[in-house]
């Protein structure tokens, strides 16, 4: 096992959680955006984005060899950022410039409360990985002090 493999694993998780927080921030910032993109001559509201995080993939034989040698995994990565397919919210607001003939406006499918919970989860994961990284760093420093 490499001495720095824990650094690689923690840094991949830090990168993935930072990207997840960026996606969540974008969702919160666009929670009221009714004109995100133009489709077939009609404005469409912003659609909530979701980041999918998965372990870095490797062939089974390589995973088996890695495990048999007592080595750890390779960390995680963001595999895709997808749009949430939940329908848009319809809000009655006849004074809104995007209101239809019945006075309803299609609003983004972003729930700010749900986004805040996701942000809290991503923040806690980020903090846990910073703690793991600092613990690994402290162990390496102590190991180097043994040689003095």
KOLBA-260195 format. One record per residue (C-alpha): residue in three letters; x, y negated, z. Coordinates in nm, 2 decimals, padded with zeros to 4 digits. Last residue first. Example, Ala and Ser with C-alpha at 12.3 -4.5 7.8 and 13.67 -1.06 7.14 Angstrom:
<zanus>
{zanu "SER", {01.37, 00.11, 00.71}};
{zanu "ALA", {01.23, 00.45, 00.78}};
</zanus>
This chain:
<zanus>
{zanu "UNK", {01.50, -01.10, 01.36}};
{zanu "UNK", {01.34, -00.80, 01.18}};
{zanu "UNK", {01.04, -00.80, 01.41}};
{zanu "UNK", {00.97, -01.16, 01.31}};
{zanu "UNK", {00.88, -01.05, 00.95}};
{zanu "UNK", {00.61, -00.81, 01.09}};
{zanu "UNK", {00.47, -01.10, 01.30}};
{zanu "UNK", {00.45, -01.32, 00.99}};
{zanu "UNK", {00.28, -01.05, 00.79}};
{zanu "UNK", {00.03, -00.99, 01.07}};
{zanu "UNK", {-00.05, -01.36, 01.10}};
{zanu "UNK", {-00.11, -01.38, 00.72}};
{zanu "UNK", {-00.34, -01.08, 00.73}};
{zanu "UNK", {-00.54, -01.25, 01.02}};
{zanu "UNK", {-00.55, -01.58, 00.82}};
{zanu "UNK", {-00.69, -01.39, 00.52}};
{zanu "UNK", {-00.95, -01.21, 00.73}};
{zanu "UNK", {-01.06, -01.54, 00.88}};
{zanu "UNK", {-01.08, -01.70, 00.54}};
{zanu "UNK", {-01.28, -01.40, 00.42}};
{zanu "UNK", {-01.53, -01.44, 00.71}};
{zanu "UNK", {-01.56, -01.82, 00.64}};
{zanu "UNK", {-01.65, -01.74, 00.27}};
{zanu "UNK", {-01.91, -01.48, 00.37}};
{zanu "UNK", {-02.06, -01.73, 00.62}};
{zanu "UNK", {-02.08, -02.00, 00.35}};
{zanu "UNK", {-02.24, -01.76, 00.10}};
{zanu "UNK", {-02.50, -01.66, 00.36}};
{zanu "UNK", {-02.57, -02.02, 00.45}};
{zanu "UNK", {-02.60, -02.11, 00.08}};
{zanu "UNK", {-02.84, -01.82, 00.03}};
{zanu "UNK", {-03.06, -01.95, 00.32}};
{zanu "UNK", {-03.04, -02.30, 00.17}};
{zanu "UNK", {-03.15, -02.17, -00.17}};
{zanu "UNK", {-03.45, -02.00, -00.02}};
{zanu "UNK", {-03.55, -02.32, 00.15}};
{zanu "UNK", {-03.50, -02.52, -00.17}};
{zanu "UNK", {-03.73, -02.28, -00.37}};
{zanu "UNK", {-03.64, -02.32, -00.73}};
{zanu "UNK", {-03.88, -02.21, -01.00}};
{zanu "UNK", {-03.86, -02.55, -01.17}};
{zanu "UNK", {-04.18, -02.76, -01.21}};
{zanu "UNK", {-04.45, -02.72, -01.48}};
{zanu "UNK", {-04.67, -03.03, -01.45}};
{zanu "UNK", {-05.05, -03.02, -01.44}};
{zanu "UNK", {-05.27, -03.31, -01.53}};
{zanu "UNK", {-05.52, -03.11, -01.74}};
{zanu "UNK", {-05.39, -03.26, -02.07}};
{zanu "UNK", {-05.03, -03.16, -01.97}};
{zanu "UNK", {-04.82, -03.36, -01.73}};
{zanu "UNK", {-04.46, -03.44, -01.84}};
{zanu "UNK", {-04.48, -03.81, -01.78}};
{zanu "UNK", {-04.61, -03.75, -01.43}};
{zanu "UNK", {-04.93, -03.96, -01.34}};
{zanu "UNK", {-05.15, -03.65, -01.37}};
{zanu "UNK", {-04.97, -03.47, -01.09}};
{zanu "UNK", {-05.11, -03.12, -01.02}};
{zanu "UNK", {-04.81, -02.89, -00.97}};
{zanu "UNK", {-04.75, -02.57, -01.17}};
{zanu "UNK", {-04.46, -02.37, -01.04}};
{zanu "UNK", {-04.25, -02.20, -01.31}};
{zanu "UNK", {-04.27, -01.82, -01.34}};
{zanu "UNK", {-04.00, -01.60, -01.18}};
{zanu "UNK", {-03.75, -01.49, -01.44}};
{zanu "UNK", {-03.44, -01.60, -01.25}};
{zanu "UNK", {-03.17, -01.69, -01.49}};
{zanu "UNK", {-02.85, -01.49, -01.48}};
{zanu "UNK", {-02.49, -01.55, -01.38}};
{zanu "UNK", {-02.29, -01.24, -01.44}};
{zanu "UNK", {-02.02, -01.01, -01.31}};
{zanu "UNK", {-01.88, -01.23, -01.03}};
{zanu "UNK", {-01.58, -01.05, -00.90}};
{zanu "UNK", {-01.48, -00.84, -00.61}};
{zanu "UNK", {-01.17, -00.69, -00.44}};
{zanu "UNK", {-00.91, -00.45, -00.57}};
{zanu "UNK", {-00.97, -00.15, -00.34}};
{zanu "UNK", {-00.74, -00.02, -00.07}};
{zanu "UNK", {-00.44, 00.20, -00.09}};
{zanu "UNK", {-00.39, 00.52, 00.10}};
{zanu "UNK", {-00.23, 00.70, -00.19}};
{zanu "UNK", {-00.54, 00.93, -00.22}};
{zanu "UNK", {-00.77, 00.62, -00.24}};
{zanu "UNK", {-00.57, 00.47, -00.53}};
{zanu "UNK", {-00.55, 00.80, -00.71}};
{zanu "UNK", {-00.93, 00.85, -00.68}};
{zanu "UNK", {-01.00, 00.49, -00.79}};
{zanu "UNK", {-00.77, 00.55, -01.10}};
{zanu "UNK", {-00.95, 00.87, -01.18}};
{zanu "UNK", {-01.29, 00.70, -01.14}};
{zanu "UNK", {-01.20, 00.42, -01.39}};
{zanu "UNK", {-01.18, 00.07, -01.25}};
{zanu "UNK", {-01.44, -00.19, -01.18}};
{zanu "UNK", {-01.39, -00.50, -00.96}};
{zanu "UNK", {-01.66, -00.47, -00.70}};
{zanu "UNK", {-01.98, -00.66, -00.77}};
{zanu "UNK", {-02.12, -01.01, -00.74}};
{zanu "UNK", {-02.42, -01.13, -00.93}};
{zanu "UNK", {-02.48, -01.51, -00.94}};
{zanu "UNK", {-02.84, -01.63, -00.96}};
{zanu "UNK", {-02.97, -01.93, -01.16}};
{zanu "UNK", {-03.31, -02.10, -01.11}};
{zanu "UNK", {-03.47, -02.22, -01.44}};
{zanu "UNK", {-03.48, -02.59, -01.51}};
{zanu "UNK", {-03.80, -02.70, -01.67}};
{zanu "UNK", {-03.87, -02.66, -02.04}};
{zanu "UNK", {-03.92, -02.95, -02.29}};
{zanu "UNK", {-04.11, -02.86, -02.60}};
{zanu "UNK", {-03.99, -02.89, -02.96}};
{zanu "UNK", {-03.93, -02.52, -03.00}};
{zanu "UNK", {-03.72, -02.51, -02.68}};
{zanu "UNK", {-03.56, -02.82, -02.54}};
{zanu "UNK", {-03.36, -02.78, -02.22}};
{zanu "UNK", {-03.37, -02.90, -01.86}};
{zanu "UNK", {-03.66, -03.14, -01.87}};
{zanu "UNK", {-03.87, -03.09, -01.56}};
{zanu "UNK", {-03.57, -03.13, -01.32}};
{zanu "UNK", {-03.71, -03.13, -00.96}};
{zanu "UNK", {-03.50, -02.85, -00.81}};
{zanu "UNK", {-03.21, -02.94, -01.03}};
{zanu "UNK", {-02.96, -03.04, -00.75}};
{zanu "UNK", {-03.07, -02.74, -00.54}};
{zanu "UNK", {-03.01, -02.50, -00.82}};
{zanu "UNK", {-02.67, -02.66, -00.90}};
{zanu "UNK", {-02.57, -02.63, -00.54}};
{zanu "UNK", {-02.67, -02.26, -00.55}};
{zanu "UNK", {-02.45, -02.20, -00.86}};
{zanu "UNK", {-02.16, -02.38, -00.70}};
{zanu "UNK", {-02.20, -02.18, -00.37}};
{zanu "UNK", {-02.19, -01.85, -00.58}};
{zanu "UNK", {-01.87, -01.98, -00.75}};
{zanu "UNK", {-01.72, -02.04, -00.41}};
{zanu "UNK", {-01.83, -01.70, -00.29}};
{zanu "UNK", {-01.66, -01.53, -00.59}};
{zanu "UNK", {-01.34, -01.72, -00.55}};
{zanu "UNK", {-01.32, -01.65, -00.18}};
{zanu "UNK", {-01.39, -01.28, -00.24}};
{zanu "UNK", {-01.11, -01.25, -00.49}};
{zanu "UNK", {-00.88, -01.43, -00.25}};
{zanu "UNK", {-00.97, -01.18, 00.03}};
{zanu "UNK", {-00.89, -00.88, -00.19}};
{zanu "UNK", {-00.57, -01.03, -00.32}};
{zanu "UNK", {-00.45, -01.13, 00.03}};
{zanu "UNK", {-00.53, -00.78, 00.16}};
{zanu "UNK", {-00.31, -00.64, -00.12}};
{zanu "UNK", {-00.01, -00.85, 00.00}};
{zanu "UNK", {00.19, -00.59, 00.18}};
{zanu "UNK", {00.14, -00.34, -00.09}};
{zanu "UNK", {00.00, 00.00, 00.00}};
</zanus>
